[in-house]
Amino acid sequence: MIAPFELVRAGSLAEALELLESDPEAHVLAGGTALVLLMKQGLLRPSRLIDIGGLAELRGIRMNGDLRIGALTTHLEAERSALVRRHCPALASCFGTVATVRIRAQGTVGGNLAHADPAQDPPPMLVALGAVAVLESGAGRREVPMEDLFVDVFETSIGPGELLREIVVPPLAEGARATYVKFLPRTEDDYATVSVGAVLRVDADGRCADVRVALGSVGPTPVRARRVESALRGERVTPARLREAAMLVREEVDPIADARGSAAYKREMAGVWTERALRALLP
Amino acid sequence: MKLDHSARIDAPVERVWAIVSDVPRAGRLVPGVGPVEPLGADRYRGTLRVQIGPVRLDLAGDIEVTSRDETARTAALRLDAADHRLGGAVRATMRLALTQATPSTTDIRIETDAQVLGRIGELGEPIIRRKADRIVSELIANLAREASS
């Protein structure tokens, strides 16, 4: 049972921002896949929803050196976009692993990030890719690096009156490779036990020129594996070195015990899957 | 759900005890707590607002000091609060113990045993535990600041 609420359709971005500013208690409705569930559970009883679904300003995928994905782009659109596939195939396939096809066709890229569920797929991949969130409010626009967007479980640094407008994904450096892997021991549409987004660039001498690794489902926010990164940067990447570095992630994650495994098991799996992700990126 | 917090505070034990044994004053150190009104006989009424992402809990209820030992500097509290809008309640007992570490520092231990009932429980224990843990940690940090200033 959903409690009665008022639905206001914003006709433009400016109108949506005005509505947000005038009613800080209002919630924003995009694809609704997370919001409506919380309302059905009775955990959320908003008196007003601002439907931003019609805002053309938040739609579409563009390239201007960087890839810019409008917040209202669905996961399915992002997965199938020729621009996304050309810019970063790993990102396209990451969007293609979100939940099920029905949810991918309904849920939006921006809504998924604003919901800040630590078990979601795009956040760790976008952190690894060094993506940036563009936030818009009546006061103007600001850009937040993806890893600073996530503050806690279901909490972001999107302030009152702010709307996530688009995400910006810089191009991969020449020779860099990216991947996204997730461990699903139960069913294909389950939340991951652990997931890993990684970018690795190995130079002609076989040394790690750059690396970025971020994990999902093993902390309140995506976890950037900085110890793993610094153990590899500048080093010759042999399988043994890769394994040794990957295992350092066990000290960086903070998993919770649930039906997908104990905290100790998830910690161990974080090491195993970080190694697998990085190994897949070796030239 | 059981939580156990310990910390060392840079203030003499008498000073810390004076703050924590004054329930309305100690209440002001808990993030999200509204004014705490005395009801007499060491019972109080107050509110606690907790935000977990988009979900906001407005808990209203009673606090009762069930035991208080001025010499040992220990106390026990019972909290019973409900959110009628969302449908759910929190019942908790807290045991507080202060010990003098040095003449100018105090060890504090807060043991909390909380039950979360009704719809609020749908958030899941790990999330609730993390939030409760943060509230108690902030209480101790605020207490340390107030006692040492």
Chai-1 contact restraints between the chains, C-beta under 6 A:
chainA,res_idxA,chainB,res_idxB,connection_type,confidence,min_distance_angstrom,max_distance_angstrom,comment,restraint_id
A,Q41,B,E122,contact,1.0,0.0,6.0,A-B,restraint_1
A,G42,B,R119,contact,1.0,0.0,6.0,A-B,restraint_2
A,L43,B,V55,contact,1.0,0.0,6.0,A-B,restraint_3
A,L44,B,P54,contact,1.0,0.0,6.0,A-B,restraint_4
A,L44,B,V55,contact,1.0,0.0,6.0,A-B,restraint_5
A,V153,B,I127,contact,1.0,0.0,6.0,A-B,restraint_6
A,F154,B,G53,contact,1.0,0.0,6.0,A-B,restraint_7
A,E155,B,G53,contact,1.0,0.0,6.0,A-B,restraint_8
A,I256,B,P126,contact,1.0,0.0,6.0,A-B,restraint_9
